[in-house]
Structure formats: structure tokens, C-alpha cells
Amino acid sequence: MKGITKIIIAILCVLLIVGICKFVANKNAAKPALPDDYDGIPNPMIEYDTLEGASDDVGFNVTLPKKYKDLAQTVFVINGELLDVRLSRDEEEIATIRKARGTGDISGVYTEYAEEVVTEIEGDDVTLKGNEGKASLATWNTGDFSYSVYIEKGVAKDEMISMIKEIN
């Protein structure tokens, strides 16, 4: 019986040593080389010089409110399907307007707001969210498209509603 115990212990020691050797060998193995042009995960946001260029690539346009047409525009297409227009003045972002095919909230805004109201504007249900009587976020669907307007500082609800009426 003592002989069998010694043999089992010897076998277990050999297996332990082999396992440790394999672990060390795998840990020190060369990692596959990445291509020279590898930049990591591709950025889903492609910036465009003009709204027209982005609209051509995504296959639809968005009309901006007259009040904001003279602001600087930074335009992106996200994942080849969402038009994102960021309006700014003197390096300060004023508003982000988004449009995409389909339904649902495309705003990308996950802030919790104290106030939320759904109001009908030109036959569409529009969700307005904000704080202290101001609207910071509006989301809605019209036809085959989803829209959002985000203004971090918030504006009077009437002003947001006027903007929404001009966007298509």
C-alpha cells in the first residue's frame, strides 16, 4: 500500500512540474505582430467638411433651424447611418441635432432629467426633457426617421418647439 502511495505522489509531482512548464512557456510565447497600419478599433464617427457631403454619403439631409444656420457646424456620420450636426459659437457647443432612419431615441444623451413631457407637434409625439422649466433634449419620429435636439444648457420649451418645427 505504501508503494502505491509513493507512485501516485511521484506521478502527481511530475504532472505538476509539466503543467508549470507549459504555463511558463505559454506566458513567454511571442504575441502575434499587429500590422503597421493598425490603429485599434475603427472610429464609427466620420467627420465631414460640409453638411451636404455628409448628407450625400448617408443618403438623406437634415434641415437646420434658421436661428442656428450661421453657427459653426461640425458634421459627423456615425456608423454610416446617423447624421450628427454640432453647432457652436466661439468654440462653445450650442446644440446637437441628429437624424437617422428608423425609430427610437438616437440622442446619445443618458442624463436623468427632473422633467419629461410628451407633446404633439405637427402630428408627431415629441418627448421634451429638461430641468427647471427648460428643455434640454427633444426626441421624436416623423415618417421613416428619428430626430433629436440636444442643448445642454436648456432653452425655453417654446423655443425648443419652434426649432423642432423647422427641422426635417
C-alpha positions in Angstrom: 0.0 0.0 0.0 2.9 2.4 0.8 4.4 1.6 -2.6 1.3 2.6 -4.4 1.0 5.8 -2.5 4.6 6.7 -3.4 3.9 6.0 -7.1 0.8 8.2 -7.0 2.7 11.1 -5.3 5.5 10.8 -7.9 3.0 10.9 -10.8 1.3 13.9 -9.3 4.6 15.7 -8.9 5.6 15.0 -12.5 2.2 16.3 -13.7 2.6 19.4 -11.6 6.0 20.1 -13.0 4.8 19.6 -16.6 1.9 21.9 -16.0 4.1 24.6 -14.6 6.5 24.3 -17.6 3.6 24.6 -20.1 2.2 27.7 -18.3 5.6 29.4 -18.3 6.1 28.5 -22.0 2.7 29.9 -23.0 3.2 33.1 -20.9 6.5 33.8 -22.6 5.3 32.9 -26.1 5.6 35.6 -28.7 2.4 37.6 -29.3 1.3 37.9 -32.9 2.5 41.1 -34.5 -0.1 43.7 -35.5 0.0 45.3 -38.9 1.9 48.6 -39.1 -1.3 50.5 -40.0 -3.3 49.1 -37.1 -5.0 52.0 -35.2 -7.2 49.9 -32.8 -10.9 49.8 -33.1 -12.2 51.8 -36.0 -13.9 55.1 -35.1 -17.6 54.9 -36.0 -17.7 58.7 -36.3 -16.6 60.1 -39.7 -16.2 63.9 -39.8 -17.2 65.8 -42.9 -16.3 69.3 -44.1 -19.9 70.1 -45.1 -23.4 69.0 -44.2 -24.0 68.4 -47.9 -21.1 66.0 -48.2 -22.3 64.0 -45.1 -25.9 64.1 -46.4 -24.8 62.7 -49.8 -23.0 59.8 -48.1 -25.7 58.9 -45.6 -28.5 59.3 -48.2 -30.7 62.0 -46.5 -30.5 65.6 -45.4 -31.5 67.4 -42.3 -32.8 71.0 -42.3 -31.4 73.2 -39.6 -33.4 75.9 -37.8 -32.9 79.3 -39.3 -31.7 80.7 -35.9 -28.8 78.3 -36.0 -27.8 78.4 -39.7 -24.9 80.9 -39.1 -23.3 78.9 -36.3 -20.2 76.9 -37.0 -21.0 73.3 -37.9 -19.1 70.1 -37.1 -20.8 67.3 -39.1 -20.4 63.6 -38.5 -21.9 60.4 -39.9 -22.0 57.7 -37.2 -21.9 54.1 -38.3 -22.8 55.1 -41.8 -26.4 55.7 -40.8 -26.8 58.6 -38.4 -26.3 62.3 -39.3 -24.9 64.3 -36.3 -24.6 68.1 -36.6 -22.9 70.0 -33.8 -23.5 73.7 -33.8 -21.1 76.0 -32.0 -20.2 79.7 -31.4 -16.7 80.7 -30.3 -15.7 77.1 -29.5 -18.8 76.7 -27.3 -21.1 73.9 -28.4 -24.6 75.3 -28.6 -26.7 72.4 -29.9 -26.5 68.9 -31.4 -29.1 67.9 -34.0 -29.3 64.2 -35.1 -31.3 62.4 -37.7 -31.4 58.7 -38.7 -33.6 56.2 -40.4 -35.8 54.2 -38.1 -37.5 54.8 -34.8 -36.2 55.2 -31.2 -34.1 57.6 -29.2 -30.9 58.4 -31.2 -29.8 61.3 -29.0 -26.9 59.5 -27.2 -27.9 61.5 -24.1 -28.3 59.5 -21.0 -28.7 62.3 -18.4 -31.5 61.9 -16.0 -33.9 64.9 -16.1 -36.4 66.0 -13.5 -39.0 67.0 -16.1 -40.3 65.0 -19.0 -43.3 65.8 -21.1 -44.7 64.4 -24.3 -46.3 67.0 -26.5 -47.8 66.8 -30.0 -46.1 68.9 -32.6 -47.5 68.9 -36.2 -49.0 65.4 -35.6 -45.9 63.8 -34.0 -45.4 62.9 -30.4 -42.3 64.8 -29.2 -40.6 63.9 -25.8 -39.1 67.0 -24.1 -36.8 66.5 -21.2 -35.1 69.1 -19.0 -34.9 70.8 -15.6 -36.3 73.9 -14.1 -38.8 74.6 -16.8 -36.2 74.4 -19.6 -35.9 71.8 -22.4 -32.5 70.3 -22.9 -33.5 67.3 -25.0 -36.1 66.6 -27.6 -36.7 63.3 -29.4 -39.3 62.3 -31.9 -40.1 60.3 -35.0 -41.5 61.6 -38.3 -42.2 59.2 -41.1 -39.3 56.8 -41.5 -36.9 59.0 -39.5 -35.9 59.6 -35.9 -34.7 63.0 -34.7 -33.1 64.6 -31.6 -32.1 68.0 -30.5 -29.8 68.4 -27.5 -29.0 71.8 -25.9 -27.0 71.2 -22.7 -27.9 74.5 -21.1 -31.5 74.1 -22.0 -33.9 76.6 -23.6 -37.5 77.7 -23.0 -39.9 74.9 -24.1 -41.5 77.3 -26.7 -38.1 77.9 -28.2 -37.4 74.2 -28.5 -40.8 73.6 -30.1 -40.1 76.4 -32.6 -36.8 74.7 -33.5 -38.4 71.3 -33.9 -41.0 72.7 -36.4 -38.1 73.8 -38.6 -36.2 70.5 -38.6 -36.9 67.8 -41.2 
